Amino acid sequence: MASPYSTARRAVAASLLVLGLAACGGGTTGTSTGTGSTADPAKPAEKITLTIGLFGDFGFKPLYEEFKKTHPNVEIVERVTQFNDHHNNLIKRLATNAGAADVEAVEVGYISTFTSQPAKFHNLKEFGLDKRQADYLEWKWAQGVSKDGSTIMGLGTDVGGLAMCYRKDLFEKAGLPTNRDEVAALWPTWEQYIETGKKFSAANVAGAKFVDSPGEIFRAMVNQAPTGLYDANDTIIVDSNPDVKKAWDLSNAISQNNLSAKLAAFSPPWNTGFAKGSFATIICPAWMTGFIQEQAKDATGKWDIATVPGGSGNSGGSHLMLPKMGKHPKEAAELIDFLTSKENQAKVFKEEGTFPSIPALYDDPSIQSFTKPFFGDAPIGKIYSDAAKALKPQHLGPKEADVRTAIGNGLGRVEQGKQSPDESWAQVLEDVKKIK
């Protein structure tokens, strides 16, 4: 079973999109020379191509059309691959010093893998992007800086403040409340969330389980803890952190009580499950709202959003980084600066649901008042602003993604009935010991 836990953001089949960009002017960022501008205003700048490596639809395509207004000579190629493939390919490309895109997106679960390799990336300070530090949540900025603090390696795109999305129609069939405040009151804790799941299951709603799978539930619970899979010294503490074991036990209770639809996140059956109404609840970081709307086009008004058990948390969020092997670092840095600007983070949130990592936007009236008819006009802007304000950052270790994958595989074995929770936990601990 593909681990639902190992995939932290929407992923799509590999595709290639080429957008030719034409307009007028040069860039505004940095002082190094490049082919994007010329000392002779009468001489057209050399045509160049920038590649940007992504692991899903980041909502950037309309922004490229804006970027072209100041960069008439730039063509942009989006290289989109599935989540794990994208990050594993980048690891290999850095090792061989060949094949990386000019700009690479890195999700938070992998960020420490790359910030431990500052020699492989340009220091964005070289292009004047240290000026952006004041824009960001302090912890979000820190995630994109090398461990020794010397190199600014990436600018944040979004944060994944948590909520819980649920199907009102399925709740109604199960005799449960449908009002979002009443629904939130059902599950102030994860234990109560599972008890609510048991009530839903007892109602025998045809074709529907309470939750898609336990993987993202586990991730949410661990992310709410003060300390996660690593301690501050980059030591894996899966075997000694009681919050990890508690999350493991509660997540497996979902499988043992037959509350899971057993749909691996981002698999084709999972995608279809949104449209078919195969599950009633799903962990819902801000970016998930756009994914749900895309997969369940005919379900307008059936989905709503409530507070997540535990009150807050984070799942996902990315940075844009600048590998040294790129041929046009000046223009690539200007693209990173542009795509992550305050104005453009707000635009992408409203179109795609990815929530900004710039706190000045959280009290912006246009964000606070933002709603979506698809989710019954739920106050999405306020829900995720409140969640983002309540976020407490957690230290991420250098092999965070590998540890998460090992745990996700263990949850999958229990869900499939291949091992008991205790047997699978023992194997998880052995698998984690091998991660160096």
N, C-alpha and C positions, 0 to 999 in steps of 0.2 A: 504493500500500500504506500502510495506517495504520501509523505508526511504533511498533513495540513499545517502542522506547527512550523515547518521549515519555510513556509511561504508567507512572507509578512506583508506583501502588497500585491494588488491585482497584477496578473501576468497574462500575456496574450501570446498567440502563435507568432513565430518569427515573421517579421515583415520588414520591408524597406520602403521608406518614403523619401522621395527627393523633392525638395522645394527650391525652385530657383528664386532668388531674391533680387529685386531691382528697385532702386530709388536713388536718394541723393545724400551725400555727406560722408563724414568719417566717424570714428568712434570717439567716446568721451572718457574712456577709462585708461589709466596707466600712462607711462612715459616712455616705454621701450618702443623701438622701431618695429614696423611690420608692414605687410603688404596691403593692409586695409586703408591706408591713407598715403598721400604722396606730397612731397614738398612742392611739386608743380601743380597748382590747381587746374591748369588747363589740360593736364595729362590724365586720362582715366586710370584709376587704380587697377592693378592686376587682378583678374578674376581668380578667386580662391574657393575651395570647398572646405567646409567645417563638418566633421561628423560628430554626432552626439549619441552616445550609447545609453539606452534606457531599458527598463524591464516592464514596461506597460505604457499606457497612454497617460502621460503627465499633463495633458491639456495645453501643451506648448505650441501646437501647430498655428493657432491664430496669432500668437505672439511673434512668430517668425515674420509674419507680414508687417508687423510694427518695426521689428529690428531692421528690416530692409530699408526703411526710410532714412536711416543713417549709415547704412552699409550697402551701397549699390553693387559692390563687387563680390558679394558673398553668396555662395550657394550652400544650403544646409542639407545634410543627409541624416535622417533619423535611423538608427539601427536598433530595432526593438526585438528583444529575445525574452524568453521566460526567466522568471526571477532567479532561480538557482543557476541556470545556465549562464545568465548575464554575469553574475558575480564570480563564478568559477572560471569562466573564460577570461575575465579581467585579471584574476590571480595568475593564470598561465601566461597571459600576454605581458604582464609586468615582469614575470620571471625570464621570459625570452626576449624582452625588450622589442616586441614587434606586435602590431595589430590592434593596439588600443585606439579608441576614438579620441578626437581632440578634446571632447568633454565627456566625462563618464559620470553617470548617476550611481550613487552608492547608498544602499538602505542601511538604516541604523544598526541592524543586526550584524552587518559586515563592516561597519565603519572602522572599528578598531583594527581589523585585519589590514586596512590600508593606511591608517594614520601611523601605524608602526613602520611604514616604509617611506619616510619623507623624501628620501633621495630619488624616488621614482616619480615624484610629482613636482610641478612648479609651486613655489611659494607665492600665493596670491598677493602677498604684500608687495611683491615686485611690480605689480600692476595697479597699485594704489587701493586694493580692496580691503586693506586693514581699516579704512574709513567706515566700512560697513558694520564694524563690531557693535557700535552703539544701537544699531537697528534691532539686534537679535535678543531673544531670551538668552540669558547668560550661559545656561547649560547647553543650549543648542549650538551656540557659537563654539563652546569648548569641545563639543563632539567633533568639530571639523578641524581641530588644531592638533599638531603632532604631540606626542606624549611629553616631549621636553619643552613644549611651548614655543619652539623656534619657528615653526612653519605653519602658515595658514593654508590648509590643504583643501578646504571645501566650504562653500556657502550653502546654508540650509534652504531647502525648498518648503518643507511642511513639517508639521508634527501630527501625531496620530491620537490626539485626545479621545478618550473612550466614551462610548455610550452603548446602549443596547437597542438594536432595531428589532421590531416584532410585527407579526401579522395580526392586525386587529380582527380580521374576519375569522381567523383560526382561533383566536382567543375567545371570540364570541361563541363559536361552536362548542368550545370546551367549557362554557359557563364562567369564564374568567372576566375580570374587568377589562375594558378596552381604553379608557381614558389614560393618557400617559402618566399623569400624576398618581393615579390609583395603581397603575401597573408598577411604577417605580416603588410604591409602598409595599408591593408584594415581596420584593427582594432587596432589602437593605444589606443583606449579607449573602455570600455564595451558598451557604447552607440553606437559606430560605429560597434562593433561586432554584436549587435542586428540589426542594419540597414543592415549589410551584410546578416544576416539571412533572413531578409525580401526579399532581392533580390533573395536569393537562393529559398525561398518558392515560389516566383512569377514565377520561372522557371518550377515549377511542375515536378521535377525530380521523376520519377516513383519509388515508394517504399522507398523513403528516406526523412527524416526530417533533419533539420539543426543541431540539437544537441540531445544527448540521453535523457537528462532530466535536469531540472534547479538546482538540488541539489548541484552538485559539482561546478557549476558556482557560486552559492551563497558562498560556502565555499572559493573558490579562491578569490573572491572579498573581503570578510571579512579578509582573511589572508594577503591581501595586505595593509590593513589599519594600522595606527600606533598603534591603540588600538582595540581589538576585543570584545569578549563577556564579559570579565572581566576587571576591572581596577587593578592597581598594589596592591590594598588592598584586593583583592579577593572578590570584590563586583560585582555581575552580573549587567551589564549596558546595556543590550539588549534594554531596553525601552528608554534610554537616549543617546545612541551613534548614531549619525546621519549616520555614515558609515554603521552600521548594517541595519538601515532602508533603506538606499540607495541601498544596496545589495539586500534587500528583494524586493523592488519595481522593480529593473531591472531584477531580476530572474523571478519574476512573469510576467514581460512583455514577456518573452520567451513563457510562457504558453498561455498568452492572444493573442499572435500573431501566435499561432499554429506552433511554430518552434520546438516543442519537440516531440520526438518519444515516450515519456511516458514510457521509459524503466528503471525500478528501477535498480540502480547500483548493480552488482553482482548477479542479479537474472538470472535464466535460459534463459528467453527471451532476456535479455540484452546480455548475452554471445552469443546467436545465432545471435543477431543483428550485431555483428562485422563481422561475416561470410557472412551475407545477405546484408551488406551495408545499414543498416537501418537508419544510421545517418552519417552526413558528417563531424562533428567536435566533439571533446571530450577534456575536460580538461585533461592534460597529464603530471602529475608528472613523474619523471624518471622511477619509478617502473611500471607505466602503459604501457611502451613500451614493456616490456616482456609479459604482459598480452594480449595486442593486438596481438602480434605475435603468441601467443599460441592459441587464439580464432579464428583468421582469417588466418589460415595456407595457404590458397590458394590466399591470397591477396598481395603477394609480389610485391612491386613496386607501389601499389595503395595508400598506406599511406605515408604521409610526416609529417614534424614537423616544426612549425613556432613559433615565439615569442608569448607569451600570451598577451592579452590586459592588459595594466598596466605595462608591462615590466618584472615583476618578481613576486615572491611569493613562498609560501611553502604549500605543502599538503601531510601530512603523514611523515613517518620516525619513527623508532622504537629504543628501548633499550632492552638489555638483562639483566635480573635481577635475583637475587639469594635468593629465599624464605628461611627462616630459617628452615622450616620443612624438607628440603632435608637432606638426610643421608650422602652425600659425597660432602660437600661444597668446599673442596680444589680442587678436580678434576673438579667440576662444574665451579669454578672460572677460572681454567686453560682453560676450554673449551670456556668460554666467552671471555677471553683474546685472544685466538687463532682465533675464528670466527670473531672478530672485528679488527683484525690486519690490518695494512695498506695494506699489500700484498693481504690479503683475501678480503678486501673490494673492491679492484681493480678487482680481479677475479670475484666476484659476480656481479659487475656492467657490466662487459663485457658479462657475460652469461645471467643474469636475468634482467639487467636494473636498479637495485636499486643503487642510486647514493651515493658515499661515503660521510661520515661525517668528513673526514680527509682532511683538506684544502691543505696539501702538495701534494695531488694527482691532484689538479685541474689544475696545470700547467705542470704536467707530460706529456711528449710527447705521451706516449702510450694512455693516456686518451684524450688529446687534439685532437689527430688524429683519434680517434675511430669513425667508421661509421658502419652502418648496411644496407646491401643490401635490407632487407625487407622494410625499410623506404626510398628507393631510394637513398641509400648511404648518407643520411642526416648526417651532422657532429654532431652526438649525443653527443659525448664527449665535444665539444666546447659549444654547446647549453646549456647543463646542468651545465657545469662549470661556464659559464657566469651567469646563473640563480642563482647558489649557491653563487657566490661571491656577488651578488646584494641582497641577502636575508637580511631582517631586522627582527630580532626575535620579537615575540609578546608574552606578558605574557599570560599564560594559567592558568585558575582557577581550583579548586579542583573538580568541577562537570562539566567540559567542555563538556564531551561526552553526558551527560544528556541534557544539554542546546542545544547542536547541534541536538540531536534527536528530541527535541520538535519543533525546527525550521524546521527540515526536514519534520516532519509530517505535519506541516502547509503548506509547499510548496506543498506537495503531495495532500492535500485537494483542493488547488487551481487548481492544474494540472488536477485533476479528475472532476473538476466542482462542487464540493460539497459545496464550500464556495467562496465568493468573496475575493480578497486580503485583504480588510479592515476587513472583518469578521474573516478571518483566523488569521490575525495579532493580533486582540484582544484576540483570544483564545490562541495564542502563548504566549502572555504576561501573561495571567492567568496561563498557564501551567508552565511557567518559575518561577513565584512567588512561586510555590509549591516545587521547587527544593531547598533543604537545604544542 
